[in-house]
Amino acid sequence: MKKRSVLIAGHPTSVSLEEEFWDALKSVAQSRGLSVNALIEEIDQTRTGNLSSAIRVHVLKAVQGRGE
């Protein structure tokens, strides 16, 4: 697990993800021409539960070709 600080709507928060998910999140953001923070903000706006879990699901869907 790796904890990183991110800004969401101008507010700092920390997110804990496995290194593999951080790497995949970076790839998804890059493929969409976004920063990791911008992608996390998008995910945050549509999530219903825990932010870390929402990020994992988003990454999984993107890797499976069902990107959001």
Rosetta blueprint (number, residue, H / E / L):
1 M L
2 K E
3 K E
4 R E
5 S E
6 V E
7 L E
8 I E
9 A L
10 G L
11 H E
12 P E
13 T E
14 S E
15 V E
16 S E
17 L E
18 E L
19 E H
20 E H
21 F H
22 W H
23 D H
24 A H
25 L H
26 K H
27 S H
28 V H
29 A H
30 Q H
31 S H
32 R L
33 G L
34 L L
35 S L
36 V H
37 N H
38 A H
39 L H
40 I H
41 E H
42 E H
43 I H
44 D H
45 Q H
46 T H
47 R L
48 T L
49 G L
50 N L
51 L H
52 S H
53 S H
54 A H
55 I H
56 R H
57 V H
58 H H
59 V H
60 L H
61 K H
62 A H
63 V H
64 Q L
65 G L
66 R L
67 G L
68 E L
